[in-house]
């Protein structure tokens, strides 16, 4: 599997629920440059589905959605 390299942008949304998880992810992506990657951490199961949908609608790419222990890591590349 290809290793994903980050430029150290991480958004920890554990403890947050929808729609805040999507809104905060969008705000973070709006402040980033095209091609940069963002790792989003969520522990609310619906957010692990809604954030990748938002990413696609906004024209970005979801590189990874992985359950790690009690949370999910979502890696997004800004388009």
N, C-alpha and C positions, 0 to 999 in steps of 0.2 A: 504494500500500500504506500502511496506517495505521502511523504511527510509534509504537513502544512506548516509554513513558517509564518509567525506572527510578528507584527511590529509593536507588540506589547499593549494592544488595546483590548481591554477586557471589561465587560459590563456584568456585574454580579447582581442579578435580579431575584436571587433566592429569597423567598418570603413574600414576593409580589405576586399579584394575580392579574388576569386579563380585565380590562384592556390596558392596564398600566404597562405590562410587559411589552406589548407591541408598540405603544406610544413612546416609551423610553428607548426602545431599540431604534425606532425611526429617528428620534432626535439625535442619538449617537451617530447613526449613519449619515445624517445630514451634515454633521460637523467634520466628516472624514473626506479624504481625497479618493478619487477613483483608483481602484486597484488595491487599496488598503484592506486589511482583514480585521474583523471584530469577532471576539469570542464572547458569547452570551451564555451565562449560567442561569438556569431556571429550575425550580423544583415543583412547579405547578404544571401537571400533565397537559392541560389544554394549550399552554404556552409553547410546548415543544412541537405542537402542530400549527398553531396560529402564526408564530414568528416566521417559519419558512414560507407560509402562504403570503404574508406581508412582503417578505424579501422578494419573492417572484413578481408580485404586483408592482413593486417599486423599481424593478429592473436590475436587481442585484442577484447574486448567486449564493445559494446555500451549499457550502462545501462539505459540511458534516453535521449530523445530528446523532449524538451518542449518549446513551444512558451510562452515567458514571456514579455508582453507588446510589445515593438518594436524590440525585439531580441529573439534568441533561446539560451537555455542552453543545452549543450550536455555533458553528463557525460560518461566518458570512464574508464574502468578498464584495466590496462595493463596486458597482458597475459604473 
